[in-house]
Amino acid sequence: MAGQVVISAVAGAGFEIIFGDFLKMVLKAQKNNSQFKPSLKRLEEMLKDMAPNIKKIESLNAELDQPKQLERLKGLVTKGNDLVNKCSKIQKYNYLKRPLYNKKLLKLEKDIRDHISSVLQLQAVADTKEILHTQNSNLVAVKDVSSGVRQLSDQFGKLSMTLSNACRVDSSKSYSNTILAGVCSPPLLKVDPVGLKIPLSDLEIKLLNDETSQHIVLSAPGGCGKTTLATALCQHGNVKDKFKSNIFFINVSKLRDLLVIVKMIFQHKEIELPDFRSEEDAANHLERLFKQIGPDPILLVLDDVWPVSKSILDKLKFRIENYKILVTSRYEFPSFGSTYKLETLNLADAMTLFQKLAFPLDQQSYAPDHKSLEEMVKCCRGFPLVISVVGKSLCRKSAAEWRKRLKECSKPASILYDNEILNCLQSSVEAFNDNVVAKECFMDLGSFPEDHRIPATTLIDMWAELYNLDEDDAIANLHELSDRNLIEVVVTRKDANEDDGSYNEHFVTQHDLLRELAIRESNSGNIEDRKRVLLEIIENKIPEWLMEQDQLSIRAKLLSISTDEKFSSSWSTMQAPEVEVLLLNFQTEKYSLPEFIERMNKLKVLVLHNYGFVPAELSNFPLLGSLSNLKRIRLEKVSIPSLFLTSMKWRKLEKMSLVMCNIDQAFNKSTNKISDAFPKLVDLTIDYCNDLEELPTGFCDLVLLRKLSITNCHKLLALPEDMGNLIDLEVLRLNSCIELTELPGTIGRLHKLQILDLSECLSVKELPEQIGQLHDLSKLYMIECSSCELPSSVANLVHLNEVIGDQETAMSWNRFKPCLPSLTIKVHKENNLNWLG
């Protein structure tokens, strides 16, 4: 409603009024949202400095008689007004929404600058006409107007930068998998699905017809393509046109708590979370929200719903006009709504899909005769998931392998759909003839919560230690699984280059049936003899096999413990002396580490991943001090206590990753030197830690560091002056540290530095002259760094092979190409931000 009022004002009011409304919005945002106060204060001062020029802008409009030119400028200011309004609603922990606003604000800045340039060009024409047709006295008057416009241009440049900072600083989590598409945005389809044309049309009719049932259940066995069909439906033109931005796509899985769903929707709509007293209260809040959204049509897609979540479906039934719910499930829920049964693929479509995967056009693959091919496809029973996995696994295989697989797949199977599918998928997993480690890596994927993205770096760390691999071999196994369609790798930055050795922007997803297969295989045999133990605790109910033993002793090398949002941190006694990798997946706001950790003397990799909404408070943290062999640790979305307690010993720690954490206490003052606490640290990642303002004293004494990644830390103001002490540093990533103002001159002493990423460091206005001393620098990222000036010394970067930047940055580098003949300049288009869905 407020937006409509502003638009009306634009149509009829003068620019001075629009400007005044914008200033009022900034003042209001300061009052209501303290986390933006510093940036908004600067914006307020900037706008007040501009105020004397506003009347000059109005007079310019009269002088040039070009109302359309100024109308465009009004529209841009209105757009800025809307952005500040949205920023005032961003929640404290909305970490990943920031890229969306970064992108929009950068475009706003560019549009304002471009439009100001066009106004100045128009003014130049007017100047020429005045010179030809008026007296000198009139010419002076025109020059005064021109001066006002140029002053306005300068002010708008500063305004757009300040506005950009105002909306970026402190905006926090949303992922997805996406952005930024929101947390409830439908996932993106990479390819057009095969064989779904008729069901897509049928369901479209049901959704677009207001006379049909409000509640539709899309039912089929696992692996039939229900999620794919629902995703395609959300992206279909007519459905998108009807429901627009009110499509909410949520993976429910075996979720038992309505609160999680409601929180996701509120977060998606960028509305501050109320303090829900109960599930009923949450449902009431959601109903009121949907009524406010109405009468615009609303589509709520609840994907992969299980019977345990039936009560959630009932609570989401609201009597709201134009409100539809689409459920995908292996079950029908007849009391909830009408059922649409998705059939498996017919033989023709199944053959098309299979051949597309088994015989890619650019590969030389053995092709069996038509009869054998048809028999193999029939073995897949028309399930798209099975077809894709089996087809991919046979790509480029020999005739003998085809005969072997056909024999295996032709064995009698259970009449139960899920078992039948798992048995068929099992043959593809067993096909890892010459790569036993890759098969073990596949089994490890069952260690993570269902339907959550897995950071690729976590898998790489696990596999490197479990199977004694170097990181390149671990990465090769990641690609092996992807090539066989056993996983999907999602990359959240299009400019992410695997040649850099960085996988911080890579995430892994997996179909739930493939996860079930990994779990089934991992759970075979006696608990004491398993290679990996996967423990899932729901509502504090300890599994029976664990309750039956007074003191369980396991010999597994991997232990995964996943708990839900109701877990009370009450742990059973366990002996796990052989565990090398421990994964603790949880969702509570307070979490106590299990006491049996301190007896894990062989532990090499520890991962604490909070899947909840806010950073969790940790207790028993000092227990980690006993892990004398710990080499890699990843902490995600937790409030980290001090890392320098006297009991904490990180003597063998080589890699530490802190993601979406509160770390203000982690590096607090201590009598211990940071180099003494972390004597072997070579790889440090700090990502989306919004309370990091400066690095701790003595940080640059970590002289063994080879990789340092401090990214999306929006309050980081400066790097230590003694940065040049990190003489072994090879990779330095600082992208999206938007308040960082400069690089220290000592950076020139980093003679081993090969990769430098400064993308979206918006406040860095120039590179230091000493940058030219980085003689081993081979790759430089400078996306959205158009305001950063390049010193003449960059001509000395003789080994610089690649600069990745935006169009303006590329133009700045073009003038140095004659001095750098091996330099390639790549213009970056845009980020792939659809990863939260």
N, C-alpha and C positions, 0 to 999 in steps of 0.2 A: 504494500500500500504506500509505504514511504517512497519507494522507487517511482510509482506513478505520479506522486506529487512533484517529485523533482523533475521528471520528464515534462510535466505540464509547465513547470516554471521555465524550463529551457526554451520551450516553444514561445512563451510570451514575454519573458522578462529580459531585462538588460543583463549584460555580463557582470556588472557590478553586484547585482543581486545574487547571481549564481555563485560568484566568488565569495560573497558574504556567507551564503549557506554552507559552502565548503569549509570555511574557517570555523563555523559553528559546529560542524560535524567533527572536526579535529579536536576542538575543545571538549566536546561531549565524550568522545572516545577516550581522551586522557582521564577524564573524571571517572569513567566506568570501568576502565581496564588498566590497572597499574602496571602490568607487565610490558605495555607498550609506551609507558609514560616518557622515558628519555627520548625516544625517537619522535613521538608525537609532539613533545615540547619543542624540539628543533624545527619540526614542520610548522608549528604555530608561529615561531619567531620568523621563519622564512616567509610565511604568508603575510604577517604583519609588515614586514619589510617591503613586500610587493604592493601593499594597499595603495600607496600614493600613485602608482602607475595605472590603476584600474580605470580612472577617468580618461587617461591618455588612450587606453585601449578602445574605449567607447568613441572617442573623437576620431580615432583611426578608422573605425567602421564608417563614420559619417564622411570622412575625407575621401575614402576609396569607393564608397557606394558599392560595397561587395558584401552584403549580409551573409551570403552562403559561406564565405571564408571564415568569418567570425563565428558562425553557427557551429562549424566543425570544432572550433576551439572550445566553445561552450560544452559541446558533447564530451570532449576529452576531460574537461574538469569535472563534469557530472560523473564520468566513469571513475575518476579518482575518488570522488565522494563515495561512490558505491563500494570501492575497494576498502577504504578506511572503515566504512560501516561493517563490512564483513570481518575485517581484522579485529574489530572490537568484540566480535563474538567467538573468536578462536579460543579454544580451551588451552589450558596450560600444557597439557601433555599430548597435544595434537601434532606430534613430531613430523609426520610425513605429508601433511597437507601443504607444507611450505613450498614444495616445488611448483604446485599449481599457481600460487600467488607470485612466485618468482617469475614464472613464464608470463603471466598476465601483466605484471607490473613492468617487466622489461619491454614488452610490446607497447604498453602505454607510454613509456618513456620515449621509445623510438617514434611512435605516432606523433607525440607532442613536438619532438624535435623536428621531424619531417614537415609537420604542418607549419611550424614557426618559420622554417626555411622558405616554404612556399609563400607565406605572407610577406616575408622580406623581399622575395623576388617581385611580388606584386608591387611592393612599395618602390622598388627600383624603377619599375615602369612608370609609376606615378611621378617619381622624381624627374624622370626624363621629360615627361609631358609638361610639367610645371616649368622646367627650364626653358622650354620652347614657347610657352604661351603666357607666362606670367611675369610680373615685375620682380626685381630682386627682393623686395620686401616680402612678397609672397613665398619666394623660394626659401627664405629663412624659416618661415612658418612650417613649410613642408619638412625641412631638415629637422626641426624640433620634433615633429611627429615621428620621423624615421628613427631618431635617437631613442624615443620612447619605446618603439617596437623592438629595437635592438636590446634595450635594457630589459624589456619583457622577455626576450628570448633567453638572455642570461639567467633571469630569475626562474623561468620555467625549467631550464636545464637543472638548476639546483633543486627546484621543487620536485621534479620527477625522481631525482636520485633520493631525496629525503623521504618522499612518499614510498619509494621502493623499499628503503630500509625500514620505514615504520611498519610496513606490512610483513617484512621478513623476520625481523628480530623477534625471537621468542615464540614464533608460531610453532606448535609442536605436533605428536603422532596422529596419523589417521589409520604396510604395506605395504594394500594393499597392497597387492599386489597390486596400484596402481596407480592413482593419481593419479591436476591429479584426479583421476577418477577416484571417487570416494570409497570407503570401506565396503559399501553395499552396491558398488557398480558391477554390472555383469562382466564376466571375464571376456577377453577378446578371442575370437576364432581366427586361427592362422590360415586355415583352408576351408573351402566350402565342403560341408559334410556330404557324404555319398548316401543316397537312398532315403533321405528324409524329406523330400519335396512334398509328398502327400501328407504325412503327419504335420509338417510345418503349416501347410494350408489349412488343415482341419483345426488345429489349435488356434491359428490366427482368427478364424471365423468365431470360435468360442470366446476369444478375448475381446474382439471388436463388437460382438453382438451383445447389447445391453440386456436383451431378454433372456439370455442363457444364464446358467448357474454362476454365482459369484465365486464359487470355490471349485477348482478343477484339480484332480489328482492325476498326474501323468505317471502311470505305473508300468513297470517292466522289470525283469530280472537284472541283476548287476551286469554291467558291461554291454548293455543294449544301446546306449547312447542317449540316456535321458537328460543328463546334464548338457550334452552337446546340443540336443534339440531345444532345451529351454534357453540356452545361451543364444542360439541362432534366432529363436523367436524374439528375444529382447532386442536383437540388432536388426530385425526385419523392419523395413521402411514404414509400413502402416502402423505397426505396434509402437515404434519409436515416435511417430507423429502423434499418436493418441495420448500416450502416457508421458512423453517428453522426459523431463528430469525426475519424474516420480516413479521410476522403476527401481525397486530395492531387491537386490539379489543376495540371499544369505544362505550359506552352507550350514545346515543344521546338524547333519550327521546324527550322532547319538547324544546330542545336547539335551540336558535335562532342565536347564535354567532359562526361563523366559527373560530374566534380567539382562542376559548377555545380548540377546537379539534386540531388545529395546535400546540398550546403550549404543549398539552399533548404528541403529537408525538415527538416533539423536546426533551421534558423532558425524555421520554422513551428511546430515543437514546442517552441521556446524552450529548446533544449539547446545548451550551449556547443560551438562547432565544434572537433572534434579536429584535430590537425595531420596531414592525410592525406599519406601518402608517395607514393601512386600511385592510379590509378583502381581497381585491384584492392583496395587498402586501403580506399578510400572505399566500395566496394561491400560489403566485409565489415562495416564499421561500420554501414552502412544495414541490412544483413540482421540484425545483432544488435539494432538498434533496433526493427525490425519484429517480431522474436521477443519482445522485451520488451512491445511493445504487445499482441501476441497473448495469449490466443486470440481477442481481439476482432477482428472482420472488418476488413480493410483493402482500400481501393480506390485504386489509383494510376491516374490518368488522364493519359496523355501525348498532348498535343494537337499536331496538325500535324507529324507525324514524317516526315522525308525519308530516302531510302535511305542518305545519308551517316551517319545516326544509327543504322543497323541494329545496330552492335556495342553501342550503349548498351542497346538492348532486351534483347539476350542477357545482358548483365551484371546486369540487374534481375530476371532469373528466379530467384526463391528458392523453395525447397521449404518453404513455410510454409502451414499450414492456414488456410483462409478468407482467402487473399490473392489478389486479382484485379487484373489490369492491363487497362485499356481504352485502346487506341491509336486515334487518329483520323489518317487519312493519305489522300493521293491514291493511295497505293500499297497493295498487299495484304499483303506479308510472309508468304507461306504457311508458311514454316518456323517462324514465331513463334507463331501461334495460329489459331483459327478466324476466318474473315472474314465480316463482315456488310456487304453492299453496300447503301448508301443510294441509292435512286432519286431522280431529279428529281421535281418536283411534277407531279401529273396536271393536266389542263387545268382541271378544276373548282376545285381548290385554288389553282392559279396565277391564275385569274380573280379568286378571292376576295381574294388577297393584293394583286394589282395594283390592283383597284378601291378597296381600303382606303387605298392610298397616293395614287393619282391623283385620287380623288374624296372627300376628307375631308368629313364631315358639315357642318362649319362654314364651308365654302368654296363660292363660286360658281365652278365650273369647267366649261369646255366638255366635253361628253361625246359622243364619236363614236357612230355607229350600232354595233349589236352585232357585225356582221361585221368592221368595221374594228378594233373593240376586241379581238376574238378574234384577228385577224391579228397585232396588235401583241403580244399576250400570247404567241402561238406563237413569235414572233421571239425571245422571251426564253428559249426552250428548256427551260422549267421550272426554271431556276436561281433560287433565292430571292434571291441577291445581285443578279443582273441585274434581276429583277422589281422589287426595292425601289428600285434606283437609277433605272431607266428610268421606273417609275411615278411616283416623286417628282419627277423632272425634267420630267414632262409636266403636273404639277399646275398648274392655272390658265393653261395655254397655249392659244393660239388654234387654230382649226381648221386654218389653214395650217401651223402648227408641227407639229401631229399628222400631217398628210399628208407633210410633209418627213421627219419622223423615221421614219415607217413605210416610206418609200421607202429610206432609208439602212439600216434594220435588215433589210430584205428582200434585201439584196445577198447573193450566194453567200459562204459562210464556209468557213474551213478545217475539215476533219473532226477536227482536234485540239481537244479540249475547251477547254484553256486559251486557245488562240488565238481560238477561237470566242467565248468569254466576253469576252475582252479587246476583241475587235472590236466586240462589242455594247455593252460599257461605254463604248468610245471615243465612240460616237455621243452618249452622255449628256454626256460632257465637252465635246465639240464644240458642245453646245447652249448654251454660255455666249455667246450671240450678242452681248449688249449689255454683257458684263462680262469683257473680256479679262484684266483683272488677276486676277479670281477663278480663271480657268483657270490662270494662271501660279502662283497660290498653291497650287492643287491639285498642280501638278507639283513644287513645292518639298517636298511631303510625302515624296517618295522619298528625301530627304536624311537620314532618320533610320533607326536600326536597326529591323529587323522585330520586330513584336510587343512593342514598348516604348511606354509612354505618352509623349506629347510635351507638355511644359508649354505651355499656351496663350500664356503671356507670351513664350516664345521665338519662337513664330510671329508674334506681334504685333510684336516688335522687328525681326524679319527683314523683314516686309512693309512696315513703316513706312519703313525705309531703302531697301530694294530698289526700291520703287514710289512713293516720295515721298508716302506717305499719312500723314495724322494717325492717331492711335491708334484713334479711333472708326471711321474707314473700314477700318482693318485688322481691327477686330473685326467689322465688317459682313461682310467676306469670310469670316471664320470661320463666322459664322452661315449665310451663303450655302451654303457647302460642307456644313454640317450639315443644312440644309433639303433638300438634294438627296441625302441619305443617302450622301455620299461620305466622310464622317467621322462619328464619334460623339464628342460632348463629354461628359466625365465630370466632375461637380462633387463635390468631397470635403467641402464644408460646405453643409448645407441652408440655412443662414442667409446664404450668400454671395449678395450682391445686385449684379447687373450695373450698377445705377444708381450704385454707388460707384466704378465705373471700375476695380475691382480684379479681376484674373483669376488671382491667385496660387493659387487653389483649383480652377482649371479645367485639365483635361488632355484631350488628343485621342487617340483610337484610330482605327485604320483596318484594314479587311480586307486581308489580304496580297495578294489579287488586285488590289485598287485601288492598292496600293503598287507592285505589278509594272507596272501600267499607267502610273503616273506615271514610273517608272524607264525603261520602254520609250520613252516619248515624250521624256524628257529626254536619252536616250542616242542619239537619232537624229541623223544628220549627223556631220561631221568633229569630232574632239575639240577642235580649235583654235577651232571656230566655235560651240560649244555655249553656251547661256545659263547652264547649271549643269553642273558636273562632279562626278560621284558616284563616289568611289573607295572600294572595299572591299578591305581587306587581310586575308586569312585565313592563319594560320600562317606569317606573314612571306613569303607568296607574292605578289609584286608582279604586278599584271595585265600581260598581254603587251603591250598597247598602250602601257603606260608604260615597260616594259623596252626596247622597240624604239627609244626616243629617248634620246639622250645628255643633252639638256637640254630638257625639255618646256616649251613656252610656251603658256599658255592665255589666252583673252580673256573667260572666264566671269566673271559677277558673283557667283556663289555657288559655293563649293567645300566639299564635304562629304567628310571622310575618316573612315571607320569601321574600327577594328581590333579584333581579338579578344584573349582573355586570354593568348595566346602571343606577342603582338607584342613585338619587341625594340627598338622605337624607332629602327630603321635606316631613314632617310628617303632617298628619291631626290631628285635636284636638280630643282627646278621653278621656273619663272617664272610668276607669277600677278599681274601688276601691276594688273589691272582688278578683282580680287576685292573686293567690298564686304561680303560675309558669309562667315565661315569657321566651319564646324562641325567640331569634333574629338570624335568619339565613341569611347571606349576602355573597356577593362575591366581593365587591369593595375594592380598596386599601385605601380608606378613608371612614370612617363611623361615622356618628353623632348619638349618642343615642337620642331617642325621649324624648322630654321634659316632656311628661305625665308620665314618669317613677317615677318622684319624688313624685307623688301623689298616688303611689301604696303602701299604708301603710301596706297591708297584704302580700306583696310579700315575699316568703320564698326561692324560687329557681330561680336563674337567669343563663341563658345559652347564651353566645355570641359565635357563631360558624361561622367563616369565611371559606367559601368553595373556596376562590380564591387561587392564586398561591403564594402570599407573605403576610407576616403579615400586617394587616391593621392598619393605624393610627386612634386612637379613639379621638373623641371630645365629649364634654359634660360629660366626665367621672365623674366629681365631683357630678353629679346628684345622683350617687349611694350612696352618703353619707347620703341621706335622708331615705334610706331603713332600717328603725330601726328594722324590723323583719326578715331581710335576714339571712338565715341559711346556704345556700349552693350556691356556685358560681363556674361556669366553664367558663373559657376564652380560646378559641382555635384560634390560629394563629392571634394574635393581638399584637401590640406594646403597652405595658401597661404603662400608666403614673404612677406617684408616688401613692402608696397606703397609703401614710402617710400625705396627705394634711389635713390641720386643719379641713376642712369640711367633711372629710371622717370618718365615724363612723361604725365600724364593730363589734358592741357590742354583737350581737347574732350569728355571723358567726361561724359555727362549722366545715365546710368543704370547702376547696378551691382547685380547680384543674386548673393548668396553663399548657397548652399543645401547643407546637410549637410556643411559644410566645417569643417576645423580652422583656426581663425583666430587662435590665440594669438600667432603670429608676424606676422600680417598688419598689425597696428596697433602693433607694438612701438615703443619710443621711438626718435625720430629728431630730428635737428636741423631737419628740414623741418616746417613747419606743415601740418596736414592740409588747411587751406583753400588753401594754396599748391599742394598736390599734386592737389587736386580742385577747381579754381576754378569749374567750371561744373556740378557735380553737383546734380541736382534730384530724383532718385528713387533711393532706397537700400532694398534688401530684404536682410535677414539672417534666414534661416529654418533652424531645426533645427541651429544651430551651438552645440553643447553645451559648448564651452569658453569661450564669451563670458561673462565675469563683470562687466565694466564697459566702458563706451565710452571710447575713447582721449581723452587730454587734448586740448583744443582742438576736440573734435567739434562743439560748438555754434557754432563759427566758420563752419560750412558754411551760411551764412545764405541761400543760394539754394534750399535744400531745400524742396520742396513736398510730397513724399510720403516718409514714413519708416515702414517696416514691419520691426519686430523681433519675430518670432513664434517660439514653440516653443523659445526659448532658456532652458533650465531652470536655468541657473546665474546668469542676470542678476539682480543683487541691487538695483541702484539706477540711476536715470537721473541725468545731470549736473544740478547745481543751477542751472546757467545755461541750462537748456532753453529758457527764455523768449527767448533770443537768436535762435531759429529763427523769425523773425517772418513768413516767407512760407509756413510750414508749413500745408498744407490738410488732409492726411490723416495720422493717427498710429495705427498698428496695433501693439498690444502683446499680442495674445491668446496665451494659454498660456505666458506668462513666469511660472511658478508661484512663483518665489522673490522676485519683485519685491514690495517691501513698501509702497511709496508712490509717489505722483506728486509731483514738486517743486512748491512753491508758485508758482514762476515760470511755471508752465504757463498761468497766467492772462494772460500777455502774448502768447499765441498767438492774436491777434485774428482771424486768417484761417482758423483751424482749423474745418473743417466736419464731419469724420468722426473719431470716436475709438472704438477697439475695445479694450476691457479684458476681454473674455471669458476666463474661466478663469485670470485673475490671482488665484489663490486666496489669496495672502498680503496683498493690499491690503485693509486693514480699513476704510479710510475715504477719501473723496475730499477733496482740500484745499478750503478755503473759497474759494480763488481760482478754482475751477472755474466759478463763477458769472459770471466776467468773459469767458467765451468766447461772446460775443454772436452769432457767426456759426455756432456749432455747430448742425448740423441733424440729425445721426444719431449715436446712441451705442449701442454693443454692450456688454452687461453680462451675458452668459450665464454661469451658475454663479458669480455674484458676490453671493450672498445674504447673506454675512457682511460686506459692504462698506456702511458707513453713509453716508448722503447728507447733506451739509450743507444748511442752510436756503437757502444762496445759489443752489442749483440752480433756485429759483423765478425767478431772473433770466435764465434761458436762454430768452429769448423766441422765438428762431428754431428751437428744438429741436422737430423734427417727429416724430421716431421714436426710440423706445427699444426695443431687442430684448434680452430677458432671459428668465430662467427664471421659474417661478411666484412664487417668493419675492421676486425682484427686482422683478417687476411690481407686487407688493403695496406695496413700498416707494415706488415711483414714483406709485402711485395717489393718494396724499395730496397730491401737488403738481399734479394735473391742474386743479384750479380756478384755479391761477395760470398754467397753461400750456394755454390752450384749444385750441391747434393740435396738441397732443401726442397721438400715437398710440402705445400700448404694445402690443408684439407679444410673445406668449409663445412661446418657441422650444421645439420638441419634442425632436428629437435630431439628431445629425450623421449624414450619409451616409458611413459609414466603409468601405464595401465597394469599395475602389479598388485594392487590391494584387493581386488575384487574377490 
